[in-house]
Amino acid sequence: MNTTPSISEAEFQVMKVIWGKSPVSTTEVVTELEKTTDWKPKTIQTLLSRLVKKDMLSFKREGRVFVYTPLVKESDYLSQESDSFLKRFYNGTLNAMVVNFLDQDRLSDDEIERLREILEKRASK
């Protein structure tokens, strides 16, 4: 898998809008993010510009409007970030993370049951 650039939490919020609505104009991105953040339009435009420079987005000009499209699939980005998280905090093993969550009582009975169902389904393949 190709390595995607590191992006900030704010840039990730912008990417989530673009992944969900692509292709999307600057105005649409601003409108969506103003619902959940207190960011000014100029801040959002700066984040879009950074994402273009990081090769996370492409854009084209349609008249006076910029329209953005992701260059990285959401699933690829999330997979890479998950791997990075596991390596950084759990020596690269999902098992260590799950055991930690169980030891810290961070999983509800419903979540444990759902994990059991997923594992049983996977084992029967």
N, CA, C and O atoms as a MOPAC input file, in Angstrom:
PM7 MOZYME 1SCF
protein

 N      0.84500 1    -1.17400 1     0.00000 1
 C      0.00000 1     0.00000 1     0.00000 1
 C      0.89300 1     1.24200 1     0.00000 1
 O      1.89300 1     1.29300 1     0.71600 1
 N      0.52800 1     2.23800 1    -0.80500 1
 C      1.26900 1     3.49500 1    -0.82600 1
 C      1.09300 1     4.21700 1     0.49600 1
 O      0.04700 1     4.12500 1     1.13700 1
 N      2.12500 1     4.93000 1     0.88900 1
 C      2.05700 1     5.68200 1     2.12000 1
 C      1.41600 1     7.03400 1     1.84100 1
 O      1.85600 1     7.77600 1     0.96300 1
 N      0.37700 1     7.34200 1     2.59500 1
 C     -0.25500 1     8.64600 1     2.46700 1
 C      0.39800 1     9.60500 1     3.44400 1
 O      0.95000 1     9.18500 1     4.46100 1
 N      0.33700 1    10.88900 1     3.13700 1
 C      0.96200 1    11.85500 1     4.03300 1
 C      0.23700 1    11.93700 1     5.37000 1
 O     -0.93500 1    11.58000 1     5.49000 1
 N      0.95300 1    12.40500 1     6.34800 1
 C      0.36300 1    12.64200 1     7.65200 1
 C     -0.48900 1    13.90100 1     7.57300 1
 O     -0.05900 1    14.91300 1     7.02000 1
 N     -1.68800 1    13.83500 1     8.12100 1
 C     -2.55300 1    15.01300 1     8.13200 1
 C     -3.01100 1    15.28800 1     9.55500 1
 O     -3.07500 1    14.38700 1    10.39100 1
 N     -3.32500 1    16.54500 1     9.81100 1
 C     -3.77500 1    16.95600 1    11.13700 1
 C     -5.22400 1    16.53100 1    11.36500 1
 O     -5.91400 1    16.11000 1    10.43600 1
 N     -5.66600 1    16.64600 1    12.59700 1
 C     -7.06700 1    16.33100 1    12.91800 1
 C     -8.00200 1    17.27000 1    12.14700 1
 O     -9.04400 1    16.83500 1    11.65700 1
 N     -7.64100 1    18.53900 1    12.03800 1
 C     -8.46900 1    19.49000 1    11.28900 1
 C     -8.53900 1    19.09800 1     9.81000 1
 O     -9.61000 1    19.14100 1     9.20400 1
 N     -7.40900 1    18.71900 1     9.23600 1
 C     -7.39500 1    18.28400 1     7.83800 1
 C     -8.23200 1    17.02500 1     7.65700 1
 O     -8.90000 1    16.85900 1     6.63600 1
 N     -8.19700 1    16.14100 1     8.64600 1
 C     -9.00800 1    14.92700 1     8.58600 1
 C    -10.49900 1    15.26900 1     8.56900 1
 O    -11.27300 1    14.62000 1     7.86500 1
 N    -10.90600 1    16.27600 1     9.33300 1
 C    -12.31400 1    16.69700 1     9.33500 1
 C    -12.72400 1    17.18100 1     7.94000 1
 O    -13.82900 1    16.89500 1     7.47900 1
 N    -11.84100 1    17.90500 1     7.28300 1
 C    -12.11000 1    18.36600 1     5.91800 1
 C    -12.21000 1    17.16400 1     4.97900 1
 O    -13.10900 1    17.09900 1     4.14100 1
 N    -11.28800 1    16.21900 1     5.12100 1
 C    -11.30400 1    15.03700 1     4.25600 1
 C    -12.59200 1    14.23800 1     4.42800 1
 O    -13.12500 1    13.71200 1     3.45100 1
 N    -13.09400 1    14.14100 1     5.64900 1
 C    -14.34300 1    13.40200 1     5.86900 1
 C    -15.49000 1    14.02100 1     5.07300 1
 O    -16.32000 1    13.30000 1     4.52000 1
 N    -15.54100 1    15.33300 1     5.01300 1
 C    -16.57600 1    16.00200 1     4.21300 1
 C    -16.38800 1    15.66400 1     2.74000 1
 O    -17.35000 1    15.34700 1     2.04000 1
 N    -15.15600 1    15.73200 1     2.28000 1
 C    -14.89300 1    15.48800 1     0.86300 1
 C    -15.14400 1    14.02900 1     0.49800 1
 O    -15.71900 1    13.74500 1    -0.55200 1
 N    -14.71800 1    13.10100 1     1.35800 1
 C    -15.00400 1    11.68500 1     1.07800 1
 C    -16.51200 1    11.44500 1     1.01200 1
 O    -16.97300 1    10.63100 1     0.21200 1
 N    -17.26600 1    12.13100 1     1.82900 1
 C    -18.71100 1    11.90700 1     1.86800 1
 C    -19.49200 1    12.56500 1     0.75200 1
 O    -20.60600 1    12.13700 1     0.44900 1
 N    -18.93600 1    13.60000 1     0.12800 1
 C    -19.70600 1    14.37500 1    -0.84000 1
 C    -19.01400 1    14.58600 1    -2.18500 1
 O    -19.52600 1    15.33000 1    -3.02200 1
 N    -17.89900 1    13.96900 1    -2.40500 1
 C    -17.08900 1    14.21300 1    -3.59200 1
 C    -17.84600 1    13.94900 1    -4.88700 1
 O    -18.64100 1    13.01100 1    -4.95700 1
 N    -17.60900 1    14.77000 1    -5.92300 1
 C    -16.85100 1    16.01100 1    -5.94700 1
 C    -17.63000 1    17.11500 1    -5.22800 1
 O    -18.86000 1    17.13900 1    -5.24700 1
 N    -16.88800 1    18.02500 1    -4.59500 1
 C    -17.52700 1    19.02400 1    -3.74300 1
 C    -16.83900 1    20.37500 1    -3.90500 1
 O    -15.61600 1    20.45100 1    -4.02500 1
 N    -17.63200 1    21.42800 1    -3.90700 1
 C    -17.09100 1    22.78000 1    -4.06300 1
 C    -16.61500 1    23.32800 1    -2.72300 1
 O    -16.97200 1    22.82500 1    -1.65700 1
 N    -15.80700 1    24.36400 1    -2.81100 1
 C    -15.34400 1    25.04100 1    -1.60100 1
 C    -16.53000 1    25.48200 1    -0.75000 1
 O    -16.52700 1    25.30200 1     0.46800 1
 N    -17.52700 1    26.05200 1    -1.38300 1
 C    -18.70800 1    26.53300 1    -0.66300 1
 C    -19.40300 1    25.40500 1     0.08800 1
 O    -19.82900 1    25.58300 1     1.22900 1
 N    -19.51900 1    24.24600 1    -0.55200 1
 C    -20.16400 1    23.10400 1     0.10400 1
 C    -19.34800 1    22.61200 1     1.30000 1
 O    -19.91200 1    22.24900 1     2.33200 1
 N    -18.02100 1    22.60200 1     1.15900 1
 C    -17.15700 1    22.18300 1     2.26100 1
 C    -17.31700 1    23.16200 1     3.42700 1
 O    -17.46300 1    22.74700 1     4.57600 1
 N    -17.28700 1    24.45900 1     3.12400 1
 C    -17.44100 1    25.47900 1     4.15800 1
 C    -18.78600 1    25.32500 1     4.85200 1
 O    -18.85300 1    25.36100 1     6.08100 1
 N    -19.84000 1    25.15700 1     4.09700 1
 C    -21.18500 1    25.01800 1     4.66600 1
 C    -21.26100 1    23.82600 1     5.60600 1
 O    -21.82400 1    23.93100 1     6.69500 1
 N    -20.70000 1    22.69200 1     5.19600 1
 C    -20.72800 1    21.48900 1     6.04600 1
 C    -19.92800 1    21.67900 1     7.32700 1
 O    -20.38600 1    21.32100 1     8.41200 1
 N    -18.73400 1    22.24200 1     7.19700 1
 C    -17.87200 1    22.38200 1     8.37100 1
 C    -18.35400 1    23.46600 1     9.33200 1
 O    -18.07500 1    23.39200 1    10.52900 1
 N    -19.06400 1    24.45700 1     8.83600 1
 C    -19.61700 1    25.48000 1     9.72800 1
 C    -20.70400 1    24.90500 1    10.63000 1
 O    -21.01800 1    25.48600 1    11.67000 1
 N    -21.27900 1    23.77100 1    10.24100 1
 C    -22.29200 1    23.10200 1    11.08200 1
 C    -21.67200 1    22.46800 1    12.32200 1
 O    -22.33100 1    22.34600 1    13.35400 1
 N    -20.40300 1    22.06200 1    12.22300 1
 C    -19.78400 1    21.28700 1    13.30600 1
 C    -18.54700 1    21.94000 1    13.92300 1
 O    -18.01400 1    21.44500 1    14.91600 1
 N    -18.09300 1    23.03900 1    13.34300 1
 C    -16.89700 1    23.71800 1    13.86600 1
 C    -17.18000 1    25.21400 1    13.96200 1
 O    -18.20700 1    25.70000 1    13.48500 1
 N    -16.26400 1    25.92400 1    14.57700 1
 C    -16.36100 1    27.38800 1    14.60600 1
 C    -15.32800 1    28.00800 1    13.66900 1
 O    -14.95000 1    29.16600 1    13.84200 1
 N    -14.87100 1    27.24100 1    12.67800 1
 C    -13.86800 1    27.70100 1    11.73500 1
 C    -14.45300 1    28.73600 1    10.78000 1
 O    -15.60800 1    28.64200 1    10.36500 1
 N    -13.64300 1    29.70600 1    10.44900 1
 C    -13.99700 1    30.72200 1     9.45600 1
 C    -13.72200 1    30.15200 1     8.06000 1
 O    -12.89300 1    29.25400 1     7.91000 1
 N    -14.41600 1    30.67200 1     7.03600 1
 C    -14.18400 1    30.18200 1     5.67100 1
 C    -12.71400 1    30.24100 1     5.24500 1
 O    -12.24100 1    29.34000 1     4.55300 1
 N    -11.99100 1    31.28100 1     5.64600 1
 C    -10.57400 1    31.39900 1     5.27600 1
 C     -9.75500 1    30.24600 1     5.86400 1
 O     -8.84800 1    29.73100 1     5.20900 1
 N    -10.07200 1    29.84300 1     7.09200 1
 C     -9.38800 1    28.70300 1     7.72700 1
 C     -9.62600 1    27.43200 1     6.91800 1
 O     -8.70300 1    26.65500 1     6.67400 1
 N    -10.86200 1    27.23400 1     6.51200 1
 C    -11.21800 1    26.03600 1     5.74300 1
 C    -10.50500 1    26.05300 1     4.39000 1
 O    -10.02200 1    25.01900 1     3.92900 1
 N    -10.43900 1    27.20900 1     3.76200 1
 C     -9.73200 1    27.32700 1     2.48400 1
 C     -8.24100 1    27.02100 1     2.65200 1
 O     -7.62700 1    26.40700 1     1.78000 1
 N     -7.67000 1    27.44900 1     3.77000 1
 C     -6.26600 1    27.14100 1     4.05100 1
 C     -6.07700 1    25.63600 1     4.21600 1
 O     -5.10600 1    25.07400 1     3.71000 1
 N     -6.99300 1    24.98500 1     4.91400 1
 C     -6.90300 1    23.52700 1     5.09000 1
 C     -7.02500 1    22.80900 1     3.75300 1
 O     -6.30500 1    21.84400 1     3.50100 1
 N     -7.92800 1    23.27000 1     2.89700 1
 C     -8.06900 1    22.68000 1     1.56200 1
 C     -6.76400 1    22.83400 1     0.77300 1
 O     -6.31500 1    21.90200 1     0.10600 1
 N     -6.17700 1    23.99900 1     0.85800 1
 C     -4.91400 1    24.25200 1     0.15600 1
 C     -3.80800 1    23.32200 1     0.65400 1
 O     -3.04500 1    22.77900 1    -0.14400 1
 N     -3.72500 1    23.14200 1     1.95300 1
 C     -2.71200 1    22.23200 1     2.51700 1
 C     -2.92800 1    20.80200 1     2.02500 1
 O     -1.97100 1    20.09600 1     1.70800 1
 N     -4.18700 1    20.38500 1     1.96400 1
 C     -4.48700 1    19.02000 1     1.51400 1
 C     -4.13600 1    18.82500 1     0.04100 1
 O     -3.71500 1    17.74100 1    -0.36000 1
 N     -4.30600 1    19.85300 1    -0.74900 1
 C     -3.88600 1    19.79300 1    -2.15900 1
 C     -2.37000 1    19.64900 1    -2.22800 1
 O     -1.86100 1    18.82300 1    -2.98600 1
 N     -1.64000 1    20.44700 1    -1.44000 1
 C     -0.17700 1    20.38100 1    -1.42900 1
 C      0.33100 1    19.02800 1    -0.95000 1
 O      1.40100 1    18.58300 1    -1.36500 1
 N     -0.42800 1    18.37700 1    -0.08300 1
 C     -0.04300 1    17.05600 1     0.43800 1
 C     -0.49700 1    15.91800 1    -0.47600 1
 O     -0.34000 1    14.74600 1    -0.13600 1
 N     -1.05700 1    16.26100 1    -1.62900 1
 C     -1.55600 1    15.27500 1    -2.60200 1
 C     -2.65800 1    14.39400 1    -2.03800 1
 O     -2.78900 1    13.22900 1    -2.41500 1
 N     -3.44600 1    14.95200 1    -1.13800 1
 C     -4.63200 1    14.25300 1    -0.64400 1
 C     -5.84800 1    14.60400 1    -1.49400 1
 O     -6.80100 1    13.82900 1    -1.57700 1
 N     -5.80800 1    15.78500 1    -2.12800 1
 C     -6.92300 1    16.28400 1    -2.93700 1
 C     -6.44500 1    16.76900 1    -4.28900 1
 O     -5.30500 1    17.20600 1    -4.45000 1
 N     -7.34000 1    16.68300 1    -5.25200 1
 C     -7.13800 1    17.39100 1    -6.51200 1
 C     -8.29000 1    18.38500 1    -6.62100 1
 O     -9.30400 1    18.25800 1    -5.93400 1
 N     -8.12100 1    19.35500 1    -7.47600 1
 C     -9.19600 1    20.31100 1    -7.68400 1
 C     -9.22500 1    20.72400 1    -9.13500 1
 O     -8.23400 1    20.61700 1    -9.85800 1
 N    -10.38100 1    21.19800 1    -9.54200 1
 C    -10.50500 1    21.81200 1   -10.86000 1
 C    -11.37900 1    23.04400 1   -10.69100 1
 O    -12.23800 1    23.12000 1    -9.81200 1
 N    -11.13200 1    23.97200 1   -11.54100 1
 C    -11.89200 1    25.21400 1   -11.49200 1
 C    -13.05600 1    25.09500 1   -12.46100 1
 O    -12.87300 1    24.79700 1   -13.64100 1
 N    -14.24500 1    25.32900 1   -11.94900 1
 C    -15.45200 1    25.33700 1   -12.78500 1
 C    -16.04100 1    26.74000 1   -12.68900 1
 O    -16.77800 1    27.06200 1   -11.75700 1
 N    -15.70100 1    27.55800 1   -13.66700 1
 C    -16.10400 1    28.96400 1   -13.59800 1
 C    -15.32300 1    29.63800 1   -12.48200 1
 O    -14.09200 1    29.67000 1   -12.50100 1
 N    -16.04800 1    30.17600 1   -11.51200 1
 C    -15.40100 1    30.84700 1   -10.38700 1
 C    -15.32000 1    29.94800 1    -9.15700 1
 O    -14.95600 1    30.40000 1    -8.07200 1
 N    -15.66100 1    28.67700 1    -9.33500 1
 C    -15.74700 1    27.75000 1    -8.21200 1
 C    -14.66200 1    26.68000 1    -8.32800 1
 O    -14.38500 1    26.17500 1    -9.41500 1
 N    -14.04900 1    26.34200 1    -7.17900 1
 C    -13.11500 1    25.22200 1    -7.12100 1
 C    -13.87800 1    23.99100 1    -6.65700 1
 O    -14.64600 1    24.05300 1    -5.69800 1
 N    -13.66400 1    22.87400 1    -7.33900 1
 C    -14.31800 1    21.61500 1    -6.99900 1
 C    -13.22700 1    20.60400 1    -6.65400 1
 O    -12.28500 1    20.39700 1    -7.42000 1
 N    -13.37500 1    19.97400 1    -5.47600 1
 C    -12.35400 1    19.08100 1    -4.93100 1
 C    -12.77000 1    17.62000 1    -5.03400 1
 O    -13.94000 1    17.26500 1    -4.89400 1
 N    -11.76000 1    16.78700 1    -5.28400 1
 C    -11.93500 1    15.33200 1    -5.34500 1
 C    -10.77900 1    14.69800 1    -4.57400 1
 O     -9.63600 1    15.13500 1    -4.70700 1
 N    -11.06500 1    13.66600 1    -3.76500 1
 C     -9.97400 1    13.02300 1    -3.01800 1
 C     -9.05800 1    12.22500 1    -3.93800 1
 O     -9.51300 1    11.59700 1    -4.89400 1
 N     -7.77900 1    12.25700 1    -3.64000 1
 C     -6.80100 1    11.43800 1    -4.35500 1
 C     -6.49100 1    10.15900 1    -3.57800 1
 O     -5.88100 1     9.23100 1    -4.11000 1
 N     -6.91400 1    10.12200 1    -2.32400 1
 C     -6.70400 1     8.97100 1    -1.45000 1
 C     -8.06800 1     8.46100 1    -1.01600 1
 O     -8.91100 1     9.22600 1    -0.54800 1
 N     -8.27600 1     7.15600 1    -1.17800 1
 C     -9.53900 1     6.57300 1    -0.73500 1
 C     -9.60700 1     6.56800 1     0.79100 1
 O     -8.60700 1     6.34800 1     1.47400 1
 N    -10.80000 1     6.81500 1     1.30300 1
 C    -10.99000 1     6.82700 1     2.75500 1
 C    -10.55900 1     5.50500 1     3.37700 1
 O     -9.90100 1     5.49300 1     4.41800 1
 N    -10.92200 1     4.40400 1     2.75200 1
 C    -10.57900 1     3.08800 1     3.30400 1
 C     -9.06200 1     2.89200 1     3.36100 1
 O     -8.55600 1     2.30200 1     4.31600 1
 N     -8.33200 1     3.37700 1     2.35500 1
 C     -6.87100 1     3.26500 1     2.36000 1
 C     -6.27100 1     4.10200 1     3.47600 1
 O     -5.36100 1     3.65500 1     4.17400 1
 N     -6.78200 1     5.31700 1     3.64600 1
 C     -6.26300 1     6.18400 1     4.69800 1
 C     -6.53000 1     5.58600 1     6.07900 1
 O     -5.63600 1     5.54900 1     6.92500 1
 N     -7.75400 1     5.11900 1     6.30600 1
 C     -8.10100 1     4.55000 1     7.60700 1
 C     -7.30000 1     3.28800 1     7.89800 1
 O     -6.91100 1     3.05100 1     9.04200 1
 N     -7.05300 1     2.48600 1     6.88500 1
 C     -6.25200 1     1.27700 1     7.06800 1
 C     -4.82700 1     1.64000 1     7.48200 1
 O     -4.26700 1     1.04500 1     8.40300 1
 N     -4.25400 1     2.61600 1     6.79500 1
 C     -2.88900 1     3.02700 1     7.13100 1
 C     -2.83100 1     3.62400 1     8.54100 1
 O     -1.90200 1     3.33500 1     9.29500 1
 N     -3.80000 1     4.43900 1     8.89600 1
 C     -3.81300 1     5.04400 1    10.23200 1
 C     -4.01800 1     3.98700 1    11.31300 1
 O     -3.43000 1     4.08300 1    12.39000 1
 N     -4.83900 1     2.98900 1    11.03800 1
 C     -5.04600 1     1.90100 1    12.00100 1
 C     -3.75400 1     1.13200 1    12.22700 1
 O     -3.39300 1     0.82600 1    13.36300 1
 N     -3.06000 1     0.82200 1    11.13800 1
 C     -1.77600 1     0.12000 1    11.25200 1
 C     -0.77400 1     0.94500 1    12.05200 1
 O     -0.06300 1     0.41900 1    12.90800 1
 N     -0.72700 1     2.24600 1    11.76200 1
 C      0.19400 1     3.13700 1    12.45800 1
 C     -0.13000 1     3.18600 1    13.95500 1
 O      0.77400 1     3.15300 1    14.79000 1
 N     -1.39800 1     3.26300 1    14.28200 1
 C     -1.83700 1     3.29700 1    15.67900 1
 C     -1.42900 1     2.01100 1    16.40400 1
 O     -0.89700 1     2.05200 1    17.51300 1
 N     -1.68800 1     0.87500 1    15.76200 1
 C     -1.32300 1    -0.40300 1    16.38600 1
 C      0.18200 1    -0.51000 1    16.60700 1
 O      0.62800 1    -0.96600 1    17.66000 1
 N      0.95700 1    -0.09300 1    15.62400 1
 C      2.42200 1    -0.15500 1    15.76100 1
 C      2.91100 1     0.76000 1    16.87200 1
 O      3.78800 1     0.39200 1    17.65400 1
 N      2.34800 1     1.93300 1    16.93200 1
 C      2.80600 1     2.92800 1    17.90000 1
 C      2.46200 1     2.55100 1    19.34300 1
 O      3.28600 1     2.71400 1    20.24200 1
 N      1.25400 1     2.05100 1    19.56000 1
 C      0.78900 1     1.82900 1    20.92100 1
 C      0.73100 1     0.36400 1    21.35500 1
 O      0.75600 1     0.07900 1    22.55200 1
 N      0.65500 1    -0.56200 1    20.40600 1
 C      0.45200 1    -1.97500 1    20.76100 1
 C      1.40300 1    -2.91700 1    20.04400 1
 O      1.05100 1    -4.06600 1    19.77700 1
 N      2.58600 1    -2.45300 1    19.73500 1
 C      3.60000 1    -3.27300 1    19.06500 1
 C      3.07600 1    -3.95200 1    17.80900 1
 O      3.54100 1    -5.02800 1    17.43500 1
 N      2.11700 1    -3.32300 1    17.16900 1
 C      1.60800 1    -3.81800 1    15.89700 1
 C      0.61100 1    -4.95400 1    15.98900 1
 O      0.23500 1    -5.52000 1    14.96300 1
 N      0.17200 1    -5.30400 1    17.18600 1
 C     -0.75900 1    -6.42600 1    17.28600 1
 C     -2.12800 1    -5.98700 1    17.77100 1
 O     -2.26400 1    -5.31300 1    18.79200 1
 N     -3.12100 1    -6.38000 1    17.02300 1
 C     -4.50200 1    -6.10000 1    17.39400 1
 C     -4.86900 1    -6.81200 1    18.68300 1
 O     -5.63500 1    -6.29400 1    19.49500 1
 N     -4.31300 1    -8.00900 1    18.86300 1
 C     -4.57600 1    -8.78800 1    20.06700 1
 C     -4.24600 1    -7.99100 1    21.32800 1
 O     -5.02800 1    -7.98400 1    22.27900 1
 N     -3.08900 1    -7.31800 1    21.34100 1
 C     -2.67800 1    -6.53000 1    22.50500 1
 C     -3.66400 1    -5.39700 1    22.77000 1
 O     -3.94600 1    -5.08000 1    23.92600 1
 N     -4.18200 1    -4.79500 1    21.72800 1
 C     -5.14200 1    -3.71200 1    21.90600 1
 C     -6.45300 1    -4.23000 1    22.49700 1
 O     -6.99600 1    -3.64000 1    23.43100 1
 N     -6.95100 1    -5.32300 1    21.95200 1
 C     -8.21000 1    -5.88300 1    22.44700 1
 C     -8.07400 1    -6.31000 1    23.90700 1
 O     -8.96900 1    -6.05600 1    24.71300 1
 N     -6.96300 1    -6.95600 1    24.25000 1
 C     -6.72800 1    -7.36600 1    25.63500 1
 C     -6.69600 1    -6.14100 1    26.54700 1
 O     -7.25300 1    -6.16800 1    27.64400 1
 N     -6.04700 1    -5.07200 1    26.09600 1
 C     -6.00300 1    -3.84300 1    26.88400 1
 C     -7.41400 1    -3.28800 1    27.10700 1
 O     -7.76000 1    -2.89200 1    28.22000 1
 N     -8.21600 1    -3.26100 1    26.05900 1
 C     -9.58100 1    -2.76200 1    26.19900 1
 C    -10.38900 1    -3.63900 1    27.14200 1
 O    -11.18000 1    -3.13400 1    27.93700 1
 N    -10.19600 1    -4.93600 1    27.06000 1
 C    -10.91000 1    -5.84300 1    27.96700 1
 C    -10.44600 1    -5.64700 1    29.40700 1
 O    -11.26500 1    -5.59200 1    30.32400 1
 N     -9.13300 1    -5.54200 1    29.60400 1
 C     -8.59300 1    -5.34700 1    30.95300 1
 C     -9.06300 1    -4.03900 1    31.57700 1
 O     -9.23200 1    -3.95700 1    32.79400 1
 N     -9.27000 1    -3.04300 1    30.77300 1
 C     -9.69100 1    -1.72600 1    31.26900 1
 C    -11.21700 1    -1.58000 1    31.29500 1
 O    -11.73400 1    -0.49100 1    31.54700 1
 N    -11.92700 1    -2.66700 1    31.03900 1
 C    -13.40000 1    -2.64400 1    31.00200 1
 C    -13.94500 1    -1.56600 1    30.06400 1
 O    -14.90700 1    -0.86800 1    30.38600 1
 N    -13.31200 1    -1.44900 1    28.90400 1
 C    -13.73900 1    -0.43700 1    27.93000 1
 C    -14.70300 1    -0.98300 1    26.89600 1
 O    -15.20600 1    -0.23200 1    26.06000 1
 N    -14.96500 1    -2.27000 1    26.94000 1
 C    -15.90900 1    -2.87200 1    26.00200 1
 C    -17.16100 1    -3.27800 1    26.76300 1
 O    -17.10100 1    -3.93200 1    27.80400 1
 N    -18.29400 1    -2.87200 1    26.21100 1
 C    -19.56400 1    -3.25800 1    26.81900 1
 C    -19.84800 1    -4.72100 1    26.49400 1
 O    -19.20600 1    -5.31700 1    25.62900 1
 N    -20.80600 1    -5.27700 1    27.19100 1
 C    -21.21600 1    -6.66000 1    26.91000 1
 C    -21.68700 1    -6.79400 1    25.46200 1
 O    -21.40800 1    -7.79800 1    24.80500 1
 N    -22.39700 1    -5.78700 1    24.97000 1
 C    -22.86000 1    -5.82400 1    23.57700 1
 C    -21.68800 1    -5.80400 1    22.59600 1
 O    -21.70900 1    -6.50900 1    21.58700 1
 N    -20.67500 1    -5.00400 1    22.89000 1
 C    -19.49900 1    -4.94700 1    22.01700 1
 C    -18.73500 1    -6.26700 1    22.04800 1
 O    -18.25100 1    -6.72500 1    21.01300 1
 N    -18.62400 1    -6.87100 1    23.20300 1
 C    -17.94800 1    -8.17000 1    23.31900 1
 C    -18.71300 1    -9.22200 1    22.52600 1
 O    -18.11600 1   -10.03100 1    21.81500 1
 N    -20.03300 1    -9.20500 1    22.65300 1
 C    -20.85300 1   -10.16500 1    21.91100 1
 C    -20.70600 1    -9.94500 1    20.40200 1
 O    -20.62200 1   -10.90800 1    19.63900 1
 N    -20.67400 1    -8.70100 1    19.98100 1
 C    -20.50600 1    -8.39800 1    18.55700 1
 C    -19.14500 1    -8.87600 1    18.05500 1
 O    -19.04700 1    -9.40900 1    16.95000 1
 N    -18.09900 1    -8.68900 1    18.85500 1
 C    -16.77300 1    -9.20600 1    18.50100 1
 C    -16.79200 1   -10.72200 1    18.37600 1
 O    -16.21200 1   -11.28800 1    17.44900 1
 N    -17.46000 1   -11.36800 1    19.31200 1
 C    -17.56200 1   -12.83000 1    19.27500 1
 C    -18.23800 1   -13.27900 1    17.97500 1
 O    -17.78800 1   -14.22700 1    17.33200 1
 N    -19.31200 1   -12.59900 1    17.59900 1
 C    -20.02500 1   -12.94100 1    16.35700 1
 C    -19.12700 1   -12.75800 1    15.13700 1
 O    -19.10500 1   -13.59800 1    14.23700 1
 N    -18.38900 1   -11.65200 1    15.11900 1
 C    -17.48700 1   -11.37700 1    13.99500 1
 C    -16.41200 1   -12.45300 1    13.90200 1
 O    -16.11800 1   -12.94900 1    12.81400 1
 N    -15.82800 1   -12.81300 1    15.03500 1
 C    -14.77600 1   -13.82700 1    15.05400 1
 C    -15.30100 1   -15.20700 1    14.64100 1
 O    -14.64200 1   -15.93700 1    13.90100 1
 N    -16.48200 1   -15.54900 1    15.12600 1
 C    -17.06600 1   -16.84400 1    14.74300 1
 C    -17.36600 1   -16.89700 1    13.25300 1
 O    -17.11000 1   -17.90500 1    12.59600 1
 N    -17.90700 1   -15.81500 1    12.72900 1
 C    -18.19400 1   -15.74800 1    11.30700 1
 C    -16.90900 1   -15.86800 1    10.49300 1
 O    -16.85600 1   -16.57900 1     9.49000 1
 N    -15.89000 1   -15.16800 1    10.93800 1
 C    -14.60300 1   -15.19300 1    10.24600 1
 C    -13.97100 1   -16.58800 1    10.29900 1
 O    -13.40100 1   -17.05300 1     9.31200 1
 N    -14.07400 1   -17.24300 1    11.44300 1
 C    -13.47800 1   -18.57100 1    11.62200 1
 C    -14.16700 1   -19.61800 1    10.74700 1
 O    -13.54300 1   -20.60900 1    10.36700 1
 N    -15.42200 1   -19.41400 1    10.42900 1
 C    -16.15200 1   -20.40200 1     9.63400 1
 C    -15.95500 1   -20.23600 1     8.12800 1
 O    -16.51900 1   -20.99600 1     7.34100 1
 N    -15.16600 1   -19.25500 1     7.72900 1
 C    -14.90500 1   -19.04900 1     6.28800 1
 C    -13.93400 1   -20.06600 1     5.75500 1
 O    -13.60300 1   -20.04200 1     4.57000 1

